[in-house]
Amino acid sequence: MNRMIASIFAAVLLASAAPAGAAPAPREAAEKLPTTEAQDLAAVQSYLKGITTLRARFQQVAPNRQVSAGTMSLQKPGKLRFEYTPPTPILVVSDGTVITLIDYDLKQVTRWPINDTPLRPLVRSDFMFGEDVEVLGIKRNAQWINVAISDPKKRDEGSMLLTFSRNPLTLTEWQVLDERGQTTIVTLDDLQTNVPLEKSLWSWKDPRPKRRGPPTKN
C-alpha cells in the first residue's frame, strides 16, 4: 500500500467524539477506580461488538497538522464511507470486501482488500482483543480508557491508540502511529450508533473517463 493511501486509511481508522487536537492522555486518577483493566477491556470489546451501524462527523489531523473533515458511516460487516467536505476531493468507500479511495481531482481510483487496511478491527462483527489484535497496553482514569493495539502479523507497520469516554462508554478518538513515527488523529462528533443507513452510501460515482472501444464495422 503506498504511503498516501495508507495515511488516509490510517486517519480514517482513528476517530470518534473528543475535542479536536491531540488525544487526551489519561491523568493519574486520584481516587481508586472501581474497575480493573480486564473489566474495562471487556466493556470496550462488548461496546464495539454491539455496534452494527455508526454515523458521525469526523475531523482528521494529518502528521503535517493539515486538518480536513467530513462525515463517516459504518455498517458491519465491512461497509464504510468517509466523505470529505470541500476542498478535500476525496471519498473512501468499502462495499464490505474491497475499500476504494476515489480522488475526484486526479480522477483516480485505488482499491485494497479491507482486511489489508487498519480499518479491519472496526468493521468486523466478531472482533476480539487478543485474537485479532495484540493489546499493547491500557491507560485509564475516571473519565477515559485508552487501549493501544497492533496487528501481531504487522508489528513493524505501527500501532493504534483507541480512546473511549466513560458514562456512557463511547469511542471518542483513535490515533495511528505509523512505522515512521508519524501520528494521524481523527475525532468524531455527533456520533450515533445502530441507526438506519441508506444502501446508496456503499456506492460511488466513478470519475474516470469512460473508455471507448474500436469503431464497429458495417
N, C-alpha and C positions, 0 to 999 in steps of 0.2 A: 504494500500500500504506500503510495507516495506521501510525502510529509504534509502537503497541503490538505489532502483528503483526510489523512489521519488526524490532523489538528482539528478539523471541523467535526469529525466523528467524536473525537475526544471531548471537545467542548460540548457537543450535544449531549454527551453522556453525563455531564456533571451538573445537575442542577436541581433547584426547587425554590423554596419561597423565603429565603433570608434576604437581608438588605444587600444592595449591590456593593461590590468591592471585595476585599479579601475575606476569606472564610473566617468565621469567628473561631478562635482557638478556645476550647473549654477552659474556664478558670478552675482552679482547685476549689472544690466545694468546701465551705466552712463547716456545713453540717454533714452528718453521716447520711449517705444515700440509702434509701430504703430498699434498693435493688442491688443485685450482683451484676457483674459483667455478663455472666451467662444468661441471666434473666433479660437483660437489656438486648443482647444479641438475639435471643429467641423472640422477643417482642418485635424487633426490627424485621426479622425474617417473616414473621406472621403478617406484619403490616404490608410488606412488599408482595407476598403471595396473595394477599387479599385484594390487591388492585387488579381489576380486569380491564378498566379503561381509565384514562387520565387526560385531562385538558388543562392547559395553563399558558400564561405568558412567560417568556423567558428572556433573560439578558445574559449575554456572553461577553466575557472579558478575555481576550487573547493574550498570549505571552508578551506581546508588544504593547499591551494596555489598550488596544483598539477595542471599542465597545460596539456591539451590534445587538439587535433584539428581534423578537418575533413571537409566534405562537407555536405551541407544541401540542401534539395529540398522540396518544398511545392506546393501542388495543392489543391485548395478549391473545394468542402468542404471535409475537414478531412484527406487528404493524406499528409504524411510526410515521410522523410527519413533523418536520421542523420548517416552518415557513417564515423566512426572514422578511422584515419590513424594509422598504427602500431607505437608503440607497443600496443595501446589500442585495445583489441579484441572485441569491442562492435559494434553492429548495432542496430539502432532503426528505426522501420518501422511502419507506420499506413496505413491500406488499405481503410481508410475512416470511419471506425466504431471502430475497435479494434487496439490499438497500441501494438506492440510486441517488447520486448527487447531480443536480441539474444546475448549470451555470448559464443563465439566460443572456448575460452579456457576451460571453465567449461562444455561446451556442454549443456547449459541450455537455456530454452525459457520461458519467462514470458509475460503474456498478461493482458491488462487492457482496459476497455472501454475508448475511448479517451476523453469522457466527464467527466471522473473522474480524469483527469490529468490537470496540469496547462496549457497545450497546447490549451485548448478549445478556448480561445479568438482569437487566431491567425488563426485558421483553419475554423472558421465559416464564411459563406458568408454574414450572416445577423447580424453580431456582432454590438452591440450598447453599448456605455458607458452609465452608469446609469441604464441599464436594465439587461445586462448580468454580469456586474461587477460594483462594487462601486468605484467611483473616490475618493481617499483619499486626493489628493492634486495635484497642478500643480506648478512647478517652471520653470521659463523661462528667457531667456535673448536674445540678438540679434543673438546668434549662436545656442542655444539649447532650446528644450522643454522637460521637464521631467514630466511624468504622473505616479503617484503612484496609483495602483489599488489593489483590493482584491475581493475575492468571498464573497458576503454577506452571503452566506449559510455556509461558511467555514472560518470565520474570524480568528479562532484560529489556522489555518494552515499556516499563514504567509501572505505575500504581495509581489507584484511585482512592479518594477520600470522600465518603458519603457522610453528610451531616443531617441529623434529624432533630427537630424540636420535640419537646415533651408537652403533654397536656393540651391538646391531643398530640399523639405521636404523628409527625408529619415529616416527610422528606423535604428538607429545606435547601440543601446545596450539595453539589458534588464538585470535586476538583480532580483533574487528571494531571499527574506528573509524568512527563514523557521521558524517554531514555536519554535525552539531552539535558534533563534537569529543568525543563520549562513547564510552567503550570498554566493551565487553562481553567477558567472558572465560569460556570453558568448558574444563574439563580432563576427560580420560578416565582411567579406571583399569581394570585387568584387561582390557586390550584384546586381543581375539582376531580374527584375520583368516582369511578363506577357510574358514569353518566352516559347517555346515548350518544353515539358518534355516527356521522354520516359515512356511508360506504365510499362516497366520492373523495374522501380525504386520502385514500390509498392509491389514487391515480394522479397523473400529472400530464402536462402538455409538453410534448417533445419540441424543443426549439431548433432542432437540426433541420436543414433544408431537405425536402423530400428528394430522393434520388429518382431520376428518370431513366427508364430503360431505353435500349436502342429503338429507333423508329421501326414500326412494323411494315412489312412489305405487302403490297396489294397483290 
